[in-house]
Amino acid sequence: MKVNDLLKLVVSIILYQMAGLLGSLFTTPAIPTWYKTLNKPFFNPPNWIFSPVWISLFFLMGISLFLVWRRLSHPRFKTALIFFFVQLILNILWSVAFFGLRSPLLGAINIILLWIAILLTILNFSKVSKIGGLLLNPYLIWVSFVAY
């Protein structure tokens, strides 16, 4: 792996992890207070599982971004990158809406938009890098589960 590629990989992973960290600033304080009072389905996972799942998903998303970034000259690169940034911003905003503002309604609206943005990102990433697109599927599945 070239030094330039290694740098792109590290930046891609750190970018996603920073997005997760930013979202957690809104999530963490609400979990022991507001979130614990919500009526959740019986299959709701324990709170401790969310952090490792998101860290793992953000890691996979970072690798996905790296695989697309390596194909900078691909004609679909810019379009894929636009969808990438839209879904990344919506991901952060979901934490702000649901946990920060404590609004299930805003969270629901945001997660629907996020789900659509993830799907469009997968479709566009797949045109640039098949594996890059595939690595986003666990993210879409998890967001589908969280939305339910």
N, C-alpha and C positions, 0 to 999 in steps of 0.2 A: 504494500500500500504506500502510495506517495505521501510525502509530508503534507501537501496541499489537501489530499483526500482525508488524511487523519485529522487535520484541523477542521475540515467541513463536518466530519463525523462528530467530533467533540462539541463544536458549536451547535450542531443540530440537536444533540442530546441535551445539552445545557439549556438551550432555548425552551425546549418542552418542559424540562424540570423546573425552570424558572416560572413558567406559566402555571405549573402545578403548585409551586410555592406561593405564588401570588393568589391563586384561588383559595389556598388553605388559610390565608390570612382572614378570609371571610367565613370559612367553613369551621375551623377549629373552635372558635369561641362559642358558636351556636350549638355544637353537638351536645355538650353536657347540660345545656339550658333549654333552648327552644326546640331543637330537633328531638330531644328525648320525649317531649310532650306530644309529638305528632302521633296520630293513629297510623301505624304501618302494617303492611300485610304480614301474615304469619311466617312467610319465607324470607323476610327481610334479613339480610346477613348481619352478623354482629358488627358493631362500629369499628372494631380493630381491623377488619378485613379491607376496608376502603382504602386506607393509605397504601398498603403494599400493592393492591391491585392498580391504583392510579400510578404509582411509581413505575410499575412494570409496563403499563400501557404507554406512559409518556416515554419510556425507554424505547419501546417498539416504534412509536410515532417518530421519535428522533432518528432512528435508523431509516425509517421510511423516507423522511425528509432528506436525509443524506443521500439515499439512492437516487432520488429525483434531482437533487442539487448537482450530483455528478454529471447529469445529462443537460447541463446548462444550455447547450446549443440546440437541444430538441425543440422543434417548432411549437410544441404544446407546453413547454416549461413555464412560460409566464402565466398562462391561464391556470395551470395547476398550482402555481405559487399564490395566485389571487385567492383561489378556493381554500388553500392551506391557511392563509392569514385570516380569512373570514371565520373558518371553523375554530381557529385558535382563540380569536377574540370572543367568539360566542361561548367557547368553553369556559373562559375566565368569567365572562358576564353571567353565566349560569350560577356560579358560586356567589357572585354579588347579588343576583336577583333572589335566589332561593334562600341562601343562608344569611347573607349580609342584610338584605331588606326583609328577610323572613316572609317572603311572599310566594306561596305555592302557585298562585296564578301566574305571576311573572316568570317563575321557574318553569312552569309547564309551557308557556309560550316560547320561552328561550330554548328549552330542550327540544321542542319540535323543530325550530329553526336550526339548532345545532345538528340534529339528526340528519336533516336535509343537506346541510353544509358538509357533514362528514361523508355522506353518500356521494355528493358531487366531487368531493376531494378524492375519494377512492376511485371514482370513474376517471377523473383527470390524471391522477397519479399513475393509474394503470396504463394509460396511454404513453407515459414517459418511462415508467419502470413497472413491469408486472409485479415483481416482488414488493416494490414500494407500495403499490396499491393493496396487495394482499396483507401486508403487515398492519394495515389500518382496520381490517375486518374485526379483530377482537375489540377494538375501540367502539366500533358501531354496535357490536353485540352488547357490550357492557352499558353503553348509553341507552340502548333499547331496554335493557333490564332495569336500569336506574329510573328510566322514564315510567315504566310500568309500576 
